[in-house]
Amino acid sequence: MIAKNAFINGNMIAYDDVGTGPAVMLIHGFPLNRSMWRPQLGDLVAAGYRVITSDLRGFGESDAPDGTYSMDLFSDDLISLLDHLEIEQAVAAGMSMGGYVLFNLLARYPERISGAVFVVTRSVADDEAGRARRLQLATELLTFGPQVVADSFHPLMFAPGTVEARPKLAEEVYDWMVANASRGLAGGLLAMRERPDVTPLLPSITTPSLVIAAEQDKACPLEHPHMIANNISASQLAVIADAGHLVNLEQPNGFNHCLLEFLRKVAPTALNDGTIGCHC
């Protein structure tokens, strides 16, 4: 697969666009890049979907400009990318920080999102201790480099035992983290630090939604996905066993099953009739 680039809002954004059919946009988490969605691409394309993955500004192969980053900017970039690709509507799935971006999209561009998948994310803002930690980490990484972030986040990413059982996966994820530009990582940290509490928004979301939680998630405890699912009336909750924060990488089969059964209902293709329910 050959990566593509588009000049979006003054920056070069790297993305992949594979398959044909209803559009599905996958939004990566922090401090990762679009490579995290690799286990999903084949199944989604085979099921008749067009899959868009991009590196958010500051991450992966996209430009990492100076200046302030925000959830508004990330969302604006994604909408501009959809415009560039002439996609009017997409189902959007956001993992962790990608979920924060998805909330922003639903608040500001609801007409562009036909279905929402919240993956191991939360609606509440950081508390004061969390805000202080993000600021300290952003300061340290600008002095010492991306490994500061990788060393902090990597232990939170996996279920107990995964690192020992799948060392190649753990090493690959660490490599993704340290390959990011320091400016981009700092921008992402500060964007997350300043994000608002969107919990009051939840009851107003009418977009069909799926909330995916991981049973052994150390970064996003189950109370947060439950809160989202309980407050969005048009939502369903799937809790995937034997998985940590990187649920789509640790349990790709279970994750893809839940995602595809949701997609069959909200964006059916010629390959399915939308009659299957999710039994995750």
N, C-alpha and C positions, 0 to 999 in steps of 0.2 A: 504494500500500500504506500503510495507516494503522498507525502504531506503536502497540503496546499497552504497558501498564504493570501491574506487579503488586507488591504490598507483600510483600517477601521478606526474612525475617530482620531486620526493622527498617528496611529501606531500599526505596526505589522502584527497581525494576529495569525497564528498557525492553527490549522484545523484539519480534520478529516471529514469527508462527506462520502458515505458508502451506502449502496443499496438504493432501491426505489420503493415508492409507496408513501404512506403517511409519515410525516417527519417526526422523529424523536430526537430531542436535544439533551445530551448528557453533560452535566456540569460537575467538574471535579472538585474535590475537597482540598484543604490546606494540610500540609505544604506539598501538594502533589502536582500532577499534570494529567493531560487527557489519556496518557497511557494506562491509567488505572482502569479504564473501561474496556480494555482489550478482551477480557473474557465474555463480554456481552455482545460484541459486534457480530460475530458469526451467527449466533442464534437469532438476533433481531433481524439481520438481513435475510436469513433463510425463511423467516416468518413473514416477509413482505414489507419490511419497514426501511425507510431512508434514515440513516443514523448520522447525526451531526455531533462531533466532539471537537472542542476547541481548548486551547490553552488560554486561560484568562490572562489579561494583561499582567505582566510581571512574572509569569510562570512558564515553565517548559521552554518551548521554542518561540514564544511570543515576545515582543519587545517589553522591556522593563523600564518605562520612562521614569524620570524624576517627578516629584510632586505628590500630591495627596491622592490616595486611592480610596474608593468607597463602594458600597454596594450599589449605589446609583450608577457609578461609572461601569462596574462590571455588567450590570443589567443593560445599560445603554449600548455597550459593546456587543452583547449577544443579540439584541434587537437589530442593531445595524448589520450584524453578520447574517441574520435571517433575511433582512432586506437585500443584502448583497446576493444571497442565494435564491432570491425570489420565493421565499417561503412565507406564506401568510399566517399560518398557524402551526404550532408544534406541541406535542406532548413534551413536557420538560421534567427531567429527573435531576435533583441536586443532592449531592452527598456532603453532609457536614457543612462546611463553609458554602458549598454549592447550594445547600438548602436555604441559607441566608439570602443568597442571590435569588433563589426561586421565590421566596416570600416577597422580595422587592419587585420582581417581575409581576407577580400577581397583584401587588398594590398599585403598580404604575402602568402596566401593559396587560391587563387581564384579558383583553380581546385577542391577544396573540398566543395565549396558552390554553390549549384545548383539554389538557389533562396534567395533573401535577403529581409527582412522585417524590416524597420527602424521605431521604435515606439517612438514617442515623444522624438526625439533626435536632435542633431545639428552637423554640420560639422566643425564649426569654433572652434579655440582654445580659452582658457580663455584669457580675457584681463588682464592687470596688476592688476586692482582692484580685479578681480575674483581670480587671482593667490594668491594675498595677503590674501584674505578671506579664501581660502582653507588651506593655511599654518597656519594661526592663529587658525582655527578650529581644525586642526590636533594636534597642540600643546596643545590646551585646553582639548581636549578629552583624551589625554594621561595622563593628570593630574586629570581630574574630571570624566571621564568615558563616555560610549556611549550615555548617556542621553543628553549630550551636542549636539551631532549630531542629535539625535531624535528631540530635541526641536527646532533645527534650520530648519530641513528639513520637519518635519511633516506638518506645516502650508502650505507648498507649494504643497503638494501632491494631494489635492482634489479640486474639483469644489466648488464654494460657496454654502453653505447649506448642503453639503454631510456629514460633521462631525456631524451636528445636526440631520440630518435625519437618519443616519446610524452609531450610536455611537459604535456598536460592531465591525464594520469593521474598523473604525478609531482606536479603541483600539487595535485591532489585528495587524494593520500595525505598530503602535507605539511599540508593544511588539516585532515584528520582528526586528525593528531597534535596540532596546536596548539589544537584545540577541546576537548581533554581538560582536566579540572580539575587544577591542580598537586598538590592533595592526593592525587588518585587516581593520578597518575603516580608520585609519590613512594612511595605505598603499593605500587604494582606493582613498582617497582624493588627495594624492600626485601623484598618477598615473594619475588622471584626470587633475591635475595642469600641468603636464608635457606633456600631449598629444599634438600632433601637429595639426595644421590646415590642415584638409584633403579636404577642398573645391577644391583645384586644382586637386584632384584625381577624383572628381565626373564625369567629362565628359568621363573618360576612363573606367568607370564601365559598363560592358556589361551584367552583370548578371541580369536576370529579377528581378525587384524590386517593392516592395510596400512600400509606405511611409504613416504611420498612424499618424495623428495629432489629438489633442483634442481641441475642440472649446474654452474651458475655462481653458486652461493650464497656470498656473502662473509660472511654472518653465521653460517651453520651449515654448515661444511665437510662433504663427503660422508662422511668417516670416522664421523660421529655417526649418521646414518641407517643406515649399514652395520652399526654396532655394535648398534643396536636390532634390526634385522631378523635379524642373525646369532644373537641371543640369545633371541628369541621364536620358539618352534618353530612356532606356528600363524600365521606371518606371511609376507608377500611384500613385495618391494621394487620400487618403480617410480622410476626416475630420469628426470626430464623435462628435455629438452634446451632450450637457449636460454632459460633462466629463472634468475632470482635468487631472493632470499628470498621475495618476493611472487609465488610461482609460480602461484597460482590466479588472480592478476590479469594477470600477464604472458603466461601460456599457458593461458587458460581452457578452450580446447577439449581440449587434451591432459590437463589436470588433470581435467576433468569426465568424460572417457572412462575414465580409470583409476578414479576414484571410483565411477562408475556400474557398471562391471563388477565391482568389489568388492561393491557393494551388492546387485547381482543374485544374488550367491552367498550372502551372509549374511542378507539380508532381501528375498527375492523378493516381487514384487508381482503383481497380476493382469495387468500389462502385460509381464511377462517370466517366464521359467521357470528362471532361474539357471544356465543351461548354458554361458554364455560366459566364457572365461578372460580375464585381463588381459594384454595384450601391449604394455604401455607401454614 
